[in-house]
Amino acid sequence: MITLTLPEIADLTGGTLHGVDPSAQAPVISGAVVTDSREAEPGSLYVARIGEAMDGHQFVGGARDKGAVAALTSRTVDELPCVVVDDVQAAFVAISRAVLDRATDLTVIGITGSSGKTSTKDLLGTVLAATAPTIAPVGSYNSEVGVPLTVTRVTEETRFLVVEMGARGIGHVHYLTTIAPPQIGVVLNVGTAHVGEFGSRDAIAQAKGELVEALPAAGVAVLNADDPAVRSMAGRTGARVVLVGEAPDATVRAEDVAVGRDGRATFRAVTPKGDATIALSLVGRHHVGNALAVLAVALECGIPLATAATAIGSAGIVSRWRMEVTDRAGGVTVVNDAYNANPDSMRAALAALETMGEGRRTWAVLGSMLELGDESDADHAAIGVEAQRRGVDELVVVGETARPMAEVAPVPGTRIRWVADADAAESLLRAELAPPDVVLFKSSRDAGLRWLGDKLTESARATPDESSARTTTDHTIQEDTQ
């Protein structure tokens, strides 16, 4: 973080200093800004947010014990010097904007879309970091809390800031662009994830387009040419538009796409800077579109085509539970893609399973897709149909919400079974999985299938990493936004 003193923070936020000895040097924030007391480090500022279940003020002492030197609060505390403000969120944003505004040589890239945001920002962060100091979000930090957490990691040396922007309604992406105003905006797709909260796909498109509306005239909008709803956003921005995709008129397009039996795609990238062959390390044909968006941004940032193509091809998984492929001893392949799910990402995962499972028995262990509104049953049923169309041998449907997947008309060749929970699914799999089977786990994270995937790869962690939800402490980030 760019260093700030506590009095400077009080001035920025309009807050009141408490617990600061006027005769002593004021606390200096030189470490991370955190909303989780466990992540505090020497020099940290602890932001005491009040969530639905937890009050961050209860954990100020824990932040102090980890090295925090001050807190941002809405009431006085005894454990640390603090700046007391009326609105902690607004004050947090003010601090993040101050950090951003003091970074004098910084390009901000915003990414949004109904699916693929996290994988794309991970890929872009990896590619940019190969050439210059880069900050990208951890996990899926893409909300009104996750974005300022990411922004406050910027230092004087940072040259690229990648910001993932999610939304649960109209105006959310616009709000995030006020925290981190982008020079380059990437819109990946418009799907139906969280349509229950938005009300319609048109409303989702309206929300996603807020990113390109925020771009300056000198900025660049990178738009998916293969998604009509995204392509039409070109009319909503004064910035220069770069179309990416497989459409013939895409500025950066993929030709000769081929997917190997390992599920990894190879393609020829055609760009204004020339052509390059890219062989992805990431699993799933859907990553071709993500890679094109990353390539377009890299070229706009001045990275040579050959350098960008090599970095894209060699990049692996950064955030957990996104198409993680593990070959178990004995020959069973586990594909753990169970951090989040919507109809589009379900179909993409099933397509990858079909390719990887050629000549092998395939298992699709599928759980609920949340926030689909009135279309939930129909959307789940459609995925049951899709699994059969993709030739899945064993479809295991987990949980009551997902049950419509198991109630579709059966097709010869696919055995469909419904189980109540992840424990029941584990018992079934341990009894029946055998080499050389391929098993896919896919669901929204509340279904718990990501932990089952870990168990079956014998890599379950004692504690979740930063990309998982923490609901028992002061961690109040609500991620997985659309």
C-alpha positions in Angstrom: 0.0 0.0 0.0 1.0 3.6 -0.6 1.8 4.9 2.9 -0.7 7.0 4.8 -0.6 8.4 8.3 -3.7 8.1 10.5 -4.3 11.9 10.5 -4.2 11.8 6.7 -6.9 9.1 6.8 -8.9 11.2 9.2 -8.7 14.1 6.8 -9.6 11.9 3.8 -12.6 10.3 5.5 -13.9 13.3 7.5 -13.4 11.0 10.6 -12.3 11.7 14.2 -9.1 10.5 15.7 -9.2 8.6 18.9 -6.4 7.0 21.0 -3.6 9.0 19.4 -1.1 10.6 21.6 -0.6 14.2 20.2 3.0 14.2 21.6 4.0 11.0 19.8 4.4 10.2 16.2 1.1 9.3 14.6 0.6 5.8 13.4 1.6 5.1 9.9 -0.3 2.7 7.7 2.4 0.8 5.7 0.9 -2.7 5.6 -2.2 -4.2 4.2 -5.7 -2.8 4.7 -7.8 -5.7 5.9 -11.4 -6.5 6.8 -10.4 -9.8 8.3 -8.5 -9.5 11.5 -6.6 -12.8 10.8 -5.1 -11.2 7.7 -3.6 -8.2 9.5 0.1 -7.8 9.4 2.6 -5.3 10.8 1.5 -1.8 9.7 -2.0 -2.8 8.8 -5.2 -0.7 9.0 -8.1 -2.9 10.2 -11.5 -1.9 8.7 -14.2 -2.8 11.3 -17.2 -3.6 9.1 -20.6 -4.6 10.5 -22.0 -7.5 8.5 -25.3 -9.4 8.7 -23.9 -11.8 11.3 -20.7 -10.3 12.7 -19.6 -7.0 14.0 -16.0 -6.3 13.1 -15.4 -4.2 16.2 -15.3 -7.4 18.2 -12.1 -8.4 16.4 -10.0 -5.2 16.8 -7.9 -6.9 19.4 -7.2 -9.8 17.1 -6.0 -7.4 14.4 -3.8 -5.7 16.9 -2.3 -9.0 17.9 -1.4 -9.7 14.2 0.3 -6.3 13.9 -2.3 -3.8 12.9 -1.5 -0.3 14.1 -4.9 1.4 13.7 -8.5 0.7 12.9 -11.3 2.4 10.9 -14.4 2.2 13.0 -17.9 3.5 13.5 -17.4 3.8 17.3 -14.5 4.2 19.6 -12.4 1.2 20.5 -9.8 0.7 23.2 -7.5 -1.8 21.5 -6.1 0.4 18.8 -5.9 4.0 17.7 -8.8 4.6 15.4 -10.5 6.9 13.0 -14.2 7.0 13.8 -16.5 7.7 10.9 -20.3 7.7 10.3 -20.1 5.3 7.3 -17.2 2.8 7.3 -17.9 1.7 3.7 -17.8 5.2 2.3 -14.6 5.9 4.3 -13.0 2.7 3.1 -13.7 3.8 -0.5 -12.2 7.2 0.2 -9.0 5.6 1.4 -8.8 3.4 -1.6 -9.4 6.3 -4.0 -6.6 8.2 -2.3 -4.2 5.3 -2.8 -5.3 5.0 -6.4 -5.0 8.8 -7.1 -1.4 8.8 -5.7 -0.3 6.1 -8.1 1.1 8.3 -10.9 1.8 5.7 -13.6 -1.0 3.2 -13.3 -3.3 1.5 -15.9 -6.6 0.2 -14.5 -8.3 -2.6 -16.2 -11.9 -3.6 -15.2 -13.4 -7.0 -16.1 -17.0 -8.0 -15.8 -19.3 -10.7 -17.2 -21.8 -13.3 -16.1 -19.1 -16.1 -16.1 -15.4 -16.3 -16.4 -14.5 -13.1 -14.6 -12.2 -14.8 -12.1 -10.4 -17.0 -14.5 -9.9 -14.1 -16.9 -8.6 -11.7 -14.3 -6.2 -14.5 -13.1 -4.9 -15.0 -16.6 -4.6 -11.3 -17.3 -2.8 -10.7 -13.9 -0.3 -13.5 -14.8 0.4 -12.1 -18.2 0.8 -8.5 -17.1 2.9 -9.4 -14.1 5.4 -11.0 -16.4 6.3 -7.6 -17.7 5.6 -5.1 -14.9 4.4 -4.9 -11.3 0.8 -5.9 -11.3 -2.0 -6.1 -8.7 -5.0 -8.4 -9.3 -7.7 -9.5 -6.9 -7.3 -12.6 -4.8 -10.0 -15.2 -5.3 -13.3 -13.6 -6.4 -12.9 -10.2 -4.6 -15.2 -8.4 -6.9 -17.7 -6.5 -4.6 -18.0 -3.2 -2.9 -15.6 -4.6 -0.3 -13.4 -6.8 -2.5 -12.6 -3.9 -4.9 -11.2 -1.5 -2.3 -9.3 -4.3 -0.7 -7.6 -4.9 -4.1 -7.1 -1.2 -4.8 -5.4 -0.5 -1.4 -2.7 -3.1 -2.3 -1.4 -0.7 -5.0 2.1 0.7 -4.4 4.2 3.4 -6.1 5.7 0.7 -8.3 2.5 -0.8 -9.5 1.9 -0.3 -13.2 -1.2 -2.4 -13.8 -4.2 -2.9 -11.6 -6.7 -5.6 -12.7 -10.2 -5.2 -11.1 -12.9 -7.8 -11.2 -16.3 -6.2 -11.1 -19.4 -8.1 -10.1 -23.0 -7.0 -9.5 -26.3 -8.1 -8.0 -28.3 -5.2 -9.5 -28.4 -2.1 -11.7 -25.8 0.5 -10.5 -23.4 -1.9 -8.8 -20.8 -2.0 -11.6 -21.1 1.8 -11.9 -20.4 2.1 -8.2 -17.3 -0.1 -8.5 -16.0 2.1 -11.3 -16.1 5.1 -9.0 -13.7 3.2 -6.7 -11.4 2.1 -9.5 -12.0 4.2 -12.7 -10.8 2.0 -15.6 -8.9 3.0 -18.7 -9.6 -0.4 -20.2 -12.9 -2.3 -19.7 -13.5 -5.9 -20.6 -17.0 -7.4 -20.9 -16.9 -11.2 -21.3 -20.6 -12.2 -21.7 -24.1 -11.7 -20.6 -25.8 -14.9 -19.2 -28.5 -15.8 -16.7 -26.6 -16.2 -13.5 -28.4 -14.3 -10.6 -31.2 -13.5 -13.0 -33.5 -14.0 -10.0 -32.0 -10.8 -8.5 -31.8 -8.8 -11.7 -35.2 -9.8 -13.0 -34.2 -10.4 -16.7 -31.2 -10.9 -19.0 -31.8 -7.5 -20.4 -31.3 -6.0 -16.9 -28.0 -8.0 -16.6 -26.8 -6.6 -19.9 -27.7 -3.1 -18.6 -25.7 -3.7 -15.5 -22.6 -5.1 -17.3 -22.6 -2.2 -19.8 -22.0 0.2 -16.9 -18.4 -0.7 -17.2 -17.9 0.6 -20.7 -20.0 3.7 -20.0 -17.4 4.6 -17.3 -14.5 4.5 -19.8 -12.9 7.8 -20.8 -12.9 8.8 -24.5 -9.2 7.8 -24.6 -10.0 4.4 -23.1 -10.6 1.0 -24.7 -13.6 -1.3 -24.5 -12.8 -4.9 -25.1 -16.1 -6.6 -26.1 -17.0 -10.2 -26.9 -18.0 -10.2 -30.6 -19.7 -13.6 -30.2 -22.2 -12.4 -27.7 -24.8 -10.1 -29.3 -25.7 -8.4 -25.9 -22.0 -7.6 -25.4 -21.3 -6.5 -28.9 -24.2 -4.0 -28.7 -22.5 -2.3 -25.8 -20.2 -0.6 -28.4 -23.0 2.0 -28.7 -22.8 2.8 -25.0 -19.3 4.1 -24.9 -17.2 6.9 -26.3 -14.1 4.8 -25.9 -12.4 2.9 -28.8 -13.9 -0.6 -29.2 -11.9 -3.8 -29.7 -14.0 -6.8 -30.6 -12.7 -10.2 -29.6 -14.0 -13.7 -30.4 -14.4 -16.1 -33.3 -16.6 -13.8 -35.4 -15.0 -12.8 -38.8 -15.0 -9.1 -37.9 -13.4 -9.5 -34.5 -10.2 -7.4 -34.2 -8.6 -10.1 -32.1 -10.0 -13.5 -33.2 -9.4 -17.2 -32.8 -9.1 -19.4 -35.9 -8.5 -23.2 -36.2 -9.6 -23.9 -32.7 -8.9 -27.5 -31.7 -9.4 -29.2 -28.3 -7.3 -32.1 -27.2 -8.4 -35.2 -25.2 -7.0 -33.4 -22.1 -9.6 -30.7 -22.6 -7.1 -28.0 -23.5 -7.5 -25.8 -26.5 -5.1 -24.7 -29.2 -5.9 -21.9 -31.6 -4.4 -19.4 -34.0 -4.8 -15.8 -32.7 -5.2 -13.3 -35.5 -4.5 -9.7 -34.4 -3.5 -6.3 -35.9 0.0 -7.1 -34.6 0.2 -10.4 -36.5 -0.7 -14.0 -35.8 0.4 -16.4 -33.1 -0.4 -20.0 -32.1 -1.5 -20.4 -28.5 -1.8 -23.7 -26.7 -3.6 -23.2 -23.4 -2.7 -24.9 -20.2 -6.2 -24.2 -18.8 -8.8 -26.8 -19.3 -12.0 -26.1 -21.3 -12.8 -24.6 -24.7 -14.5 -21.7 -23.1 -11.1 -20.4 -22.1 -10.4 -19.5 -25.7 -12.7 -16.5 -25.4 -11.1 -15.5 -22.1 -7.6 -15.8 -23.6 -8.6 -13.5 -26.6 -9.8 -10.8 -24.2 -6.5 -11.1 -22.2 -4.5 -11.0 -25.4 -6.3 -7.8 -26.6 -5.7 -6.1 -23.3 -2.0 -7.2 -23.3 -1.5 -5.7 -26.8 -3.2 -2.4 -25.7 -0.8 -2.3 -22.8 2.2 -2.5 -25.1 3.2 -6.1 -24.6 4.6 -7.7 -27.7 2.4 -10.4 -29.3 4.9 -13.2 -28.9 5.5 -12.4 -25.2 1.8 -12.2 -24.5 1.0 -15.4 -26.4 3.7 -17.3 -24.6 2.5 -16.1 -21.2 -1.1 -16.9 -22.0 -0.3 -20.4 -23.0 1.9 -21.2 -20.0 -0.5 -19.7 -17.4 -2.1 -22.1 -15.0 -4.9 -21.9 -12.4 -4.5 -19.2 -9.8 -7.8 -19.3 -7.9 -9.0 -22.6 -6.5 -11.9 -24.8 -7.6 -11.9 -23.5 -11.2 -11.5 -26.5 -13.5 -8.8 -28.0 -11.2 -7.8 -31.3 -12.9 -6.1 -33.9 -10.7 -5.1 -37.4 -11.8 -5.3 -39.6 -8.8 -3.0 -42.5 -8.3 -4.6 -45.5 -9.9 -6.1 -43.6 -12.9 -9.2 -41.7 -11.8 -9.3 -38.1 -13.0 -11.0 -35.5 -10.8 -12.2 -32.2 -12.2 -13.1 -29.8 -9.4 -15.0 -26.8 -10.8 -17.4 -26.3 -7.8 -16.7 -22.8 -6.6 -19.6 -21.3 -8.5 -22.2 -22.3 -11.1 -24.7 -20.9 -13.5 -26.3 -22.4 -16.6 -23.6 -21.2 -18.9 -20.7 -22.4 -16.8 -22.4 -25.7 -16.2 -22.6 -26.3 -20.0 -19.0 -25.3 -20.4 -17.9 -27.7 -17.8 -20.0 -30.6 -19.3 -18.5 -29.9 -22.7 -15.0 -30.2 -21.2 -16.0 -33.4 -19.4 -17.2 -34.9 -22.7 -13.9 -34.2 -24.4 -11.8 -35.5 -21.5 -13.9 -38.6 -21.1 -13.5 -40.0 -24.5 -13.1 -43.7 -24.1 -13.6 -43.5 -20.3 -16.6 -43.6 -18.0 -17.7 -40.1 -17.1 -19.3 -38.9 -13.9 -21.0 -35.5 -13.5 -21.7 -34.7 -9.8 -23.8 -31.6 -10.0 -25.3 -29.5 -7.3 -27.5 -26.4 -7.1 -27.2 -23.2 -9.1 -28.4 -20.4 -6.9 -30.3 -17.1 -7.6 -32.0 -18.2 -10.8 -35.4 -16.9 -9.7 -38.6 -18.3 -11.2 -36.6 -20.2 -13.9 -34.6 -22.2 -11.3 -36.4 -25.5 -11.9 -36.4 -25.2 -15.6 -32.7 -24.2 -15.7 -31.7 -27.1 -13.5 -33.8 -29.5 -15.7 -32.1 -28.2 -18.8 -28.7 -29.0 -17.3 -29.9 -32.6 -16.7 -30.8 -32.8 -20.4 -27.5 -31.3 -21.4 -25.6 -33.9 -19.3 -27.3 -36.6 -21.2 -26.7 -34.9 -24.6 -23.0 -34.8 -23.7 -23.0 -38.5 -23.1 -22.4 -38.5 -19.3 -22.5 -42.1 -18.1 -23.2 -41.4 -14.4 -25.2 -38.2 -13.4 -25.3 -37.7 -9.7 -27.5 -34.8 -8.6 -26.9 -33.4 -5.2 -29.4 -31.5 -3.0 -33.1 -30.5 -3.2 -32.6 -27.4 -5.3 -30.9 -29.4 -8.0 -33.4 -32.2 -8.0 -35.0 -31.2 -11.3 -31.8 -32.2 -13.0 -32.6 -35.8 -12.0 -36.3 -35.7 -13.0 -35.8 -35.2 -16.7 -36.7 -38.0 -19.2 -33.9 -40.5 -19.1 -31.9 -41.2 -22.2 -30.3 -44.6 -22.7 -26.6 -44.6 -21.8 -26.9 -42.2 -18.8 -27.8 -43.4 -15.3 -29.3 -40.6 -13.2 -29.3 -40.7 -9.4 -30.3 -38.1 -6.8 -28.7 -37.9 -3.4 -29.6 -35.5 -0.5 -26.2 -34.1 0.2 -22.4 -34.2 -0.4 -21.9 -36.9 2.2 -24.3 -39.2 0.4 -22.5 -38.4 -2.9 -19.2 -39.2 -1.3 -20.4 -42.6 -0.1 -21.7 -43.4 -3.6 -18.5 -42.4 -5.3 -16.2 -44.2 -2.9 -18.2 -47.4 -3.6 -18.3 -47.1 -7.4 -15.6 -44.9 -8.8 -12.9 -46.9 -10.5 -10.0 -46.3 -13.0 -10.0 -44.8 -15.6 -13.1 -42.8 -14.7 -13.4 -39.0 -15.0 -15.5 -37.3 -12.4 -16.6 -33.6 -12.6 -17.8 -31.7 -9.6 -19.8 -28.6 -10.4 -22.2 -26.5 -8.2 -22.6 -23.2 -6.5 -20.3 -23.2 -3.5 -23.0 -23.5 -0.9 -23.5 -27.1 -2.1 -20.1 -28.0 -0.6 -19.1 -30.1 -3.6 -15.7 -28.3 -3.8 -14.8 -29.9 -0.5 -15.9 -33.3 -1.8 -13.6 -32.8 -4.8 -10.8 -32.1 -2.4 -11.5 -35.2 -0.4 -11.4 -37.4 -3.5 -8.1 -35.9 -4.5 -6.8 -36.4 -0.9 -5.9 -32.7 -0.8 -8.5 -31.3 1.5 -7.1 -28.3 3.4 -7.3 -27.8 7.1 -8.7 -24.3 6.5 -10.0 -22.6 3.4 -7.8 -20.3 1.4 -8.6 -16.7 0.8 -10.9 -17.4 -2.1 -13.4 -19.3 0.0 -16.2 -17.8 2.1 -15.6 -17.3 5.8 -18.8 -16.9 7.7 -17.7 -17.5 11.3 -15.5 -14.5 11.9 -15.3 -10.8 11.0 -14.8 -11.6 7.3 -17.9 -9.9 5.8 -17.1 -9.9 2.0 -20.0 -11.2 0.0 -18.4 -12.3 -3.3 -19.6 -14.4 -6.2 -21.5 -11.4 -7.6 -22.7 -11.8 -11.2 
